[in-house]
Amino acid sequence: MAAEQGLRSEVAEGVGTITIDRPGKRNAMSAAMWRELPELLEGLAADPSVRVVVLTGAGGNFCAGADISELADINPHGDDDNLSTLAEEALAGFPKPTIAAIEGFCVGGGCQLAAACDLRFAAEGARFGITPAKLGIVYPASATSRIVRLVGPAAAKYLLFSADLIGADHALRIGFVDEVTAPGTLRERVAEFAAMMASRSLLTQQASKEMVDAVAAGESVEARAEIWVAEAVAGGDVTEGITAFLERRTPKFTWTGPGGRSAR
């Protein structure tokens, strides 16, 4: 499936991949691209064959942020209708696991997108920065909150105050990325990890994602846990997982979403 305005989406073996494909501008996101991303995510969320989504960039960069020449269209009146915020929230709210595969520049809106993913894998030479202080603009509230939850207040202030670029090792040290890969191995490592994730129970992953995000936001998870336990009992993954363990074989999990039970 191909999307216009520099975004490409494809699905293979349970993994959906969205590629930011505007290499001439280091994959800076135009207004049309920010607008398109939630639509692509909606389609992947509804596809029962998709169990995990990878967000990456073409041409050696992840994303150099929002296209500054289109800033008035991207953020016409503030956070309520900021296209980058709407796209970020759609990505953060995606029900299935998401991975950002980052190489080259991940700056401004690129960090906004990466932080909205569940996990972030970076190539050794990747560069990260949050640069509004170079432009005199205010970073979106939702993105600021998410960065603070990821790296803590002090590291968030360092990034926002300085607008300096940091390397992948620094990003790993402060907790912005989860793993740094050796040169030339990022795509192979992410493909391997995504395939492993696609083989696990989506029910467990989806329940875990919802509850972890709730805890991170300071919300109670007891009621959510009860709903998910009931869903687990009604679905087939628990039976399959235990049976496969006792039979010493690899489980074949088939649950695809609440209410849909399994694909059996």
JOKAQUI-V724819 format. One record per residue. N is the residue number from 1. RES is the residue in one small letter. OMEGA is omega as a letter, one per 20 degrees, with the letter a starting at -180 (999 if undefined). Layout:
N;RES;OMEGA, N;RES;OMEGA
//
This chain:
1;m;a, 2;a;r, 3;a;r, 4;e;r, 5;q;r, 6;g;r, 7;l;r, 8;r;r, 9;s;r, 10;e;a, 11;v;r, 12;a;r, 13;e;r, 14;g;a, 15;v;r, 16;g;r, 17;t;r, 18;i;a, 19;t;r, 20;i;a, 21;d;r, 22;r;a, 23;p;r, 24;g;r, 25;k;a, 26;r;r, 27;n;r, 28;a;a, 29;m;r, 30;s;r, 31;a;a, 32;a;r, 33;m;r, 34;w;a, 35;r;a, 36;e;a, 37;l;r, 38;p;r, 39;e;r, 40;l;r, 41;l;r, 42;e;r, 43;g;r, 44;l;r, 45;a;a, 46;a;a, 47;d;a, 48;p;r, 49;s;a, 50;v;a, 51;r;r, 52;v;a, 53;v;r, 54;v;r, 55;l;a, 56;t;a, 57;g;r, 58;a;r, 59;g;r, 60;g;r, 61;n;r, 62;f;r, 63;c;a, 64;a;r, 65;g;r, 66;a;r, 67;d;a, 68;i;a, 69;s;a, 70;e;a, 71;l;r, 72;a;r, 73;d;a, 74;i;a, 75;n;a, 76;p;a, 77;h;a, 78;g;a, 79;d;a, 80;d;r, 81;d;r, 82;n;a, 83;l;r, 84;s;r, 85;t;r, 86;l;r, 87;a;r, 88;e;a, 89;e;r, 90;a;r, 91;l;r, 92;a;a, 93;g;r, 94;f;a, 95;p;a, 96;k;a, 97;p;r, 98;t;a, 99;i;r, 100;a;r, 101;a;a, 102;i;r, 103;e;a, 104;g;a, 105;f;r, 106;c;a, 107;v;r, 108;g;r, 109;g;r, 110;g;r, 111;c;r, 112;q;r, 113;l;a, 114;a;a, 115;a;r, 116;a;r, 117;c;a, 118;d;a, 119;l;a, 120;r;r, 121;f;a, 122;a;r, 123;a;a, 124;e;a, 125;g;a, 126;a;r, 127;r;a, 128;f;r, 129;g;r, 130;i;a, 131;t;r, 132;p;a, 133;a;r, 134;k;a, 135;l;a, 136;g;r, 137;i;a, 138;v;r, 139;y;a, 140;p;a, 141;a;a, 142;s;r, 143;a;r, 144;t;r, 145;s;a, 146;r;r, 147;i;r, 148;v;r, 149;r;a, 150;l;a, 151;v;a, 152;g;a, 153;p;a, 154;a;r, 155;a;r, 156;a;r, 157;k;r, 158;y;a, 159;l;a, 160;l;a, 161;f;a, 162;s;a, 163;a;r, 164;d;r, 165;l;r, 166;i;r, 167;g;a, 168;a;r, 169;d;r, 170;h;r, 171;a;r, 172;l;a, 173;r;a, 174;i;r, 175;g;r, 176;f;r, 177;v;a, 178;d;a, 179;e;r, 180;v;a, 181;t;r, 182;a;a, 183;p;r, 184;g;a, 185;t;a, 186;l;a, 187;r;r, 188;e;a, 189;r;r, 190;v;r, 191;a;r, 192;e;a, 193;f;r, 194;a;r, 195;a;r, 196;m;r, 197;m;a, 198;a;a, 199;s;a, 200;r;a, 201;s;r, 202;l;r, 203;l;r, 204;t;a, 205;q;a, 206;q;r, 207;a;a, 208;s;a, 209;k;a, 210;e;a, 211;m;r, 212;v;r, 213;d;r, 214;a;r, 215;v;a, 216;a;r, 217;a;r, 218;g;a, 219;e;r, 220;s;a, 221;v;a, 222;e;a, 223;a;r, 224;r;a, 225;a;r, 226;e;r, 227;i;a, 228;w;r, 229;v;r, 230;a;r, 231;e;r, 232;a;r, 233;v;a, 234;a;a, 235;g;a, 236;g;a, 237;d;a, 238;v;r, 239;t;a, 240;e;a, 241;g;a, 242;i;r, 243;t;r, 244;a;r, 245;f;a, 246;l;r, 247;e;r, 248;r;r, 249;r;r, 250;t;a, 251;p;r, 252;k;a, 253;f;a, 254;t;r, 255;w;a, 256;t;r, 257;g;r, 258;p;r, 259;g;r, 260;g;a, 261;r;a, 262;s;a, 263;a;a, 264;r;999
//
